Amino acid sequence: MSNESLSISLTRIQILIPSIQDIINGLINPISDRNVKLIPREVECLKWASEGKSGWEMSKILNCIERTISFHMSNIGTKLNSNNRTKSIAILLGYLLPSLEY
């Protein structure tokens, strides 16, 4: 391997390291260890989202406007370090599943 291709490979690895660290931290420090605090309305939104409700449906159920639901879902994403609704639900399920009895 030439010095130039070695340098390119090293640069690529350095770019990937932060993402790899995030993945490892998520595995080592599950949500219960991250001290995540969701407010009651965020918990309600996540519950309804996990049941497949759209933002519009949640707004009707929770008697608010759809923008409020979007606001809460955005806050949930920030707190759980998630960039979409599905990932937020998966993180929640990953937290809850070990505590469920079969």
C-alpha atoms as one frame of an Amber mdcrd trajectory, in Angstrom:
protein
   0.000   0.000   0.000   1.425   3.358  -0.975   1.782   6.261   1.433  -0.918
   8.171  -0.442  -3.535   5.403  -0.165  -2.561   4.845   3.462  -3.116   8.543
   4.129  -6.545   8.450   2.426  -7.558   5.375   4.451  -6.426   7.026   7.676
  -8.450  10.167   6.863 -11.556   8.065   6.215 -11.122   6.256   9.528 -10.709
   9.566  11.377 -13.962  10.797   9.841 -15.815   7.653  10.967 -14.507   7.585
  14.547 -17.106  10.010  16.039 -19.993   7.996  14.545 -18.530   4.754  15.824
 -18.125   6.291  19.292 -21.785   7.375  19.275 -22.886   3.843  18.402 -20.703
   2.312  21.118 -21.909   4.855  23.712 -25.501   3.981  22.857 -24.787   0.312
  23.488 -22.771   0.853  26.653 -25.021   3.562  28.133 -28.631   2.583  27.511
 -31.345   5.202  27.883 -31.775   4.389  31.585 -28.170   5.436  32.183 -28.453
   8.636  30.151 -30.705  10.380  32.678 -33.294  11.232  30.009 -36.299  13.083
  31.377 -39.403  13.187  29.189 -42.276  15.402  30.281 -45.707  13.722  30.544
 -46.926  15.160  27.218 -43.832  13.813  25.433 -44.514  10.385  26.934 -48.107
  10.575  25.657 -46.930  11.549  22.171 -44.399   8.724  22.090 -47.052   6.263
  23.269 -49.439   7.256  20.483 -46.626   7.328  17.920 -45.677   3.786  18.925
 -49.251   2.784  18.128 -48.866   4.188  14.621 -50.804   7.426  15.049 -49.936
  10.326  12.763 -49.227  13.807  14.058 -52.707  14.893  13.001 -54.344  11.933
  14.789 -52.326  12.618  17.951 -53.368  16.277  17.853 -57.037  15.246  17.825
 -56.549  12.695  20.626 -54.555  15.120  22.798 -56.720  18.122  21.938 -53.975
  20.379  20.585 -52.697  21.558  17.226 -50.486  19.404  15.030 -47.587  21.846
  15.421 -47.579  21.120  19.171 -47.191  17.410  18.436 -44.313  18.176  16.074
 -42.708  20.295  18.800 -42.959  17.459  21.359 -41.687  14.848  18.882 -38.750
  17.104  18.033 -37.929  17.481  21.736 -38.124  13.717  22.171 -35.706  13.265
  19.283 -33.269  15.719  20.815 -33.440  14.105  24.256 -33.030  10.576  22.872
 -30.439  11.617  20.287 -32.735  10.389  17.548 -33.359  11.937  14.170 -36.753
  10.372  13.436 -39.902   9.017  15.045 -39.131   5.369  14.304 -35.719   5.567
  15.961 -37.259   7.281  19.029 -39.771   4.444  19.348 -37.015   1.840  18.903
 -34.937   3.500  21.644 -37.962   3.486  23.952 -38.650  -0.186  23.212 -35.002
  -1.038  23.791 -35.335   0.550  27.217 -38.628  -1.137  28.084 -38.072  -4.642
  26.722 -35.587  -5.829  29.366 -38.091  -4.920  32.090 -41.047  -6.770  30.512
 -41.990 -10.168  31.857 -42.941 -12.905  29.413
